[in-house]
């Protein structure tokens, strides 16, 4: 089931955020994610966050700021089961286009977005990590 994130979900969502970032971005020190944890925790309730819930447990979520896809995060044990696709499809329903940044070293993320119809718009650099990333776009 998909629903909007509620404040009571924040701890569970942040656990998924931290785990998913450390797994998907193993080329970035986990210290970076831990250092940004508090800031993200403050920002999440202000964003458009949709959670995927199954049997009362949050298995993943997507964060949007207008048509900018800030991220899709799925519990490691639940990846590959269509949860990310389901969350993305929900975002596509209400947005004629979506833009995102994805690290070039995150090949599984890039492959997922290509599979879902995103195209590379340009190369960018995340100055906070020093990592190259792609700016990708999807349009109806």
N, C-alpha and C positions, 0 to 999 in steps of 0.2 A: 504494500500500500504506500502511496506517495501522499505526503502532507507537508504543510509548512512547519518549519522548525519552531518549537516553543522554548521559552526560556529554560524550562525544566530539562530540556534535551542537551543543554550546552556542555555539560561534563562529558557525556557520551560522544557528542559530535567532536569535541576537542581531542578526545582519545583517538578517534578515527583519523582526524587531521594529522596528528603527530605521527602515528604509526604509518599512515599512507605516504606522508612526505619522506620519512626516513627510508622506507622501502623503495619507493619510486625514484628517489634522488640520492642513492647511495654514494654518488660522486660529490655530494655536498656534506660537510660535517654535520652530524646530528646536533652539535652545539648551536649551529645557525638556527635550526628549527626550534630548539629549546629557548634560545634568546628572543625569538619572535612570538613565542606562545602567548604571552600576556597581551600583546598588542592585537593579535588575531582574535583572542577571546573577547576583547572589548569591541572589535569591529563586527564580528559575526551577527550579533543581534540586530545590527543596523542594516545588514545586507538582506537580499532575497535568498533565503536558504530553504531548499526543499529536501526532506529526508525520505529515505526508503526504509520502511518498517516492515518487519516480518516477525510474527509471533511475539509482538511487543518489544522487539529488539531493533535498534537502528543499525542497519548494515552499510549504509552509505548516505552521502549527501552531495548536493550541488549548490554552489554559491554563485549568484549573479549580481551584478551592479549594472542595471539597465540591460544593455545587450552585450556586456562584457562578461565572459565566463571566467570567473576567478578560480574555479577549480571543481573537479569531480573527485571525490574521495570515497573509496570503498574499502571496507575491512579486508585485510589480506586473505582471511579464510573464506571470504565471500566473493573474491574476484573471479572473473571468467564465467559468471552465472547470469549475465545480462542486466545487472543492477545499474552499472554505469550507463549503458545504452538506454535503459528505461528513464533514468534521470535526465539524460541529454534530450531524449525525445520529448519529454515534458517541457523543457526549456525551448525547444524548437517550435512547439505549438504556439507560444505567445510572443515569439520574436522572429521577424522576417530575416534577420541576420544575427550572427554571433561572432564575436572576436575573442581570441585568447592568446596567451603566451605559453609556450611549452619549451622546456630546456631541450637543446639538441641532443644531449646525452640520454634523454628519457625516450628511448626508442619504442618502448611498448606504448607510451602515451601518444607519441607521434603516429604510430601505426593505427591506434584506435581512432584518432581524429581523422586520418586519411580515410579509413574504412567508413567513417560516418559522414563523409562528404566535405570535410574541411580542406582548404587549399592554403599553401604558403603564400603569404602576402609580402613578407620581408624578413630579413634577419635583424636581430636586435641583440643588445648586451644587457644582462641584468647586472647593474653596477654593484649591487649589494653582495652578490656572490662571485662576480667575475665570469659567470657562465654565459656562453652564447645561447640564444633562444630563437625560436621561430615565432613570428606573429602569424597566426592562422585565422582564416575567416570561413564562415559557412553562410550561404545565402539560399533562401527558398528558390 
